[in-house]
């Protein structure tokens, strides 16, 4: 039962993450266009993006180290596993700048201070890159799960 539950939660969290990052991109575009109300939508979608990341990490690590589906060696010697991890790491690295800015924006809003959204256009481009990468991850995952490109 645990393997099925972890697998379902892992896939579901990827779906939530894709929806959230897509919604955050739309909200950021509205913010760049001058819609002051879009900031709340950015934060709302960003919350789901963060929750999905935590679920992906938790379920992924559980599946990997508890060996709920496959032995650890299956993953470690599969090139598509490393491609998947590389794509995830790239999404995470790209997230550092928006994440820190959004934290500053939230703090400023709570204090009633003006929010400096001058980098919102940059965050749209980063968000678009993340969306594309998240779309690629299931392809690497599917190839990995089928044992394609095993390293000897």
TIBAVO-675718 format. One line per 3 residues: number of its first residue (from 1); their letters; for each residue x, z, y of C-alpha. Coordinates in Angstrom, 2 decimals. Each point is the difference from the previous one (the first is absolute). Layout:
// TIBAVO-675718
NUM> A> X,Z,Y; ... .
//
This chain:
// TIBAVO-675718
1> XXX> 0.00,0.00,0.00; 2.84,0.83,2.45; 1.54,-3.51,-0.21 .
4> XXX> -3.31,-1.64,0.88; -0.68,2.46,2.83; 3.47,-0.42,1.52 .
7> XXX> -0.20,-3.78,-0.30; -3.43,-0.13,1.63; 1.03,2.30,2.85 .
10> XXX> 3.19,-1.99,0.54; -1.86,-3.31,0.23; -2.77,1.52,2.13 .
13> XXX> 2.52,1.44,2.45; 1.58,-3.43,0.37; -3.42,-1.45,0.83 .
16> XXX> -0.67,2.74,2.54; 3.45,-0.58,1.48; -0.53,-3.74,0.37 .
19> XXX> -3.35,0.56,1.70; 1.47,2.65,2.26; 3.04,-1.99,1.10 .
22> XXX> -2.22,-3.03,0.63; -2.45,2.10,2.07; 2.87,1.61,1.91 .
25> XXX> 1.30,-3.46,0.88; -3.40,-1.05,1.34; -0.25,3.18,2.05 .
28> XXX> 3.52,-0.48,1.37; -0.90,-3.56,1.03; -3.01,1.36,1.88 .
31> XXX> 2.21,2.59,1.65; 2.44,-2.69,1.15; -2.97,-1.97,1.37 .
34> XXX> -0.89,2.98,2.19; -2.69,1.78,-2.02; 0.69,3.68,0.73 .
37> XXX> -2.50,1.04,-2.71; 2.18,-1.69,-2.61; 2.45,2.90,-0.01 .
40> XXX> -2.45,2.11,-2.00; -0.38,-2.81,-2.52; 3.79,-0.29,-0.27 .
43> XXX> 0.20,3.70,-0.84; -2.93,-0.16,-2.44; 1.51,-2.89,-1.96 .
46> XXX> 3.46,1.58,0.20; -1.36,3.16,-1.65; -1.21,-2.04,-2.98 .
49> XXX> 3.32,-1.88,-0.09; 1.84,3.33,-0.22; -2.30,1.44,-2.67 .
52> XXX> 0.39,-3.14,-2.08; 3.78,0.23,0.28; -0.06,3.61,-1.21 .
55> XXX> -2.26,-0.94,-2.92; 2.19,-2.98,-0.91; 3.10,2.17,-0.03 .
58> XXX> -1.64,2.84,-1.93; -1.63,-2.19,-2.64; 3.03,-2.29,-0.25 .
61> XXX> 2.41,2.87,-0.56; -2.38,1.57,-2.51; -0.29,-3.26,-1.92 .
64> XXX> 3.76,-0.52,0.10; 1.35,3.42,-0.91; -2.86,1.28,-2.17 .
67> XXX> 0.26,-3.29,-1.89; -3.78,-0.24,-0.12; 0.02,-3.76,-0.59 .
70> XXX> 3.46,-1.11,-0.99; 3.38,1.59,-0.64; 2.26,0.56,3.00 .
73> XXX> 2.47,-2.59,-1.33; -2.72,-2.66,0.15; -0.10,0.42,3.77 .
76> XXX> 3.69,0.55,0.60; 0.97,-3.19,-1.83; -2.70,-2.22,1.47 .
79> XXX> 1.02,-2.10,3.00; -3.60,-0.23,1.21; -0.13,3.81,0.20 .
82> XXX> 2.96,-0.13,2.38; -1.58,-2.84,1.96; -3.18,2.09,0.29 .
85> XXX> 2.01,3.04,1.12; 1.93,-2.13,2.48; -3.23,-1.32,1.49 .
88> XXX> -1.38,3.55,0.23; 3.23,1.19,1.64; -0.21,-2.86,2.50 .
91> XXX> -3.57,0.97,0.91; 1.14,3.61,0.40; 3.00,-0.96,2.15 .
94> XXX> -2.18,-2.16,2.21; -2.42,2.93,0.38; 2.51,2.39,1.56 .
97> XXX> -0.29,-1.34,3.55; -3.81,-0.29,0.12; -0.41,3.35,-1.76 .
100> XXX> 2.13,1.86,2.52; -1.68,-1.78,2.92; -3.48,0.77,-1.33 .
103> XXX> 0.94,3.67,-0.34; 1.12,-0.03,3.65; -3.21,-1.78,1.00 .
106> XXX> -2.12,2.60,-1.81; 1.88,2.87,1.65; -0.41,-1.60,3.45 .
109> XXX> -3.73,-0.46,-0.58; -0.42,3.63,-1.07; 1.78,1.12,3.16 .
112> XXX> -2.12,-2.32,2.13; 3.10,-1.93,1.05; 0.12,-3.76,0.35 .
115> XXX> 0.91,-1.85,-3.20; 2.85,-2.49,0.34; -1.18,-2.93,-2.12 .
118> XXX> 2.57,-2.47,1.34; 1.38,-0.57,-3.54; -3.42,-0.75,-1.51 .
121> XXX> 0.75,-3.75,-0.14; 3.17,0.73,-2.01; -2.06,2.19,-2.33 .
124> XXX> -2.42,-2.89,-0.58; 2.90,-2.13,-1.27; 1.34,2.84,-2.15 .
127> XXX> -3.50,0.62,-1.36; -0.41,-3.70,-0.86; 3.28,0.08,-1.92 .
130> XXX> -1.11,3.12,-1.86; -3.34,-1.60,-0.88; 1.76,-3.03,-1.47 .
133> XXX> 2.37,2.19,-2.00; -2.86,2.15,-1.34; -1.69,-3.20,-1.20 .
136> XXX> 3.18,-0.92,-1.92; 0.35,3.36,-1.75; -2.77,-0.54,-2.61 .
139> XXX> 1.66,-3.25,-1.08; 3.25,1.84,-0.69; -1.96,2.80,-1.69 .
142> XXX> -1.86,-2.44,-2.27; 3.24,-1.71,-1.03; 1.62,3.40,-0.59 .
145> XXX> -2.90,1.28,-2.12; 0.30,-3.03,-2.25; 3.70,0.55,-0.55 .
148> XXX> 1.11,-3.16,1.75; 3.63,-0.26,1.01; 1.34,2.96,-1.91 .
151> XX> 3.63,0.74,0.74; 2.26,0.25,-3.00 .
//
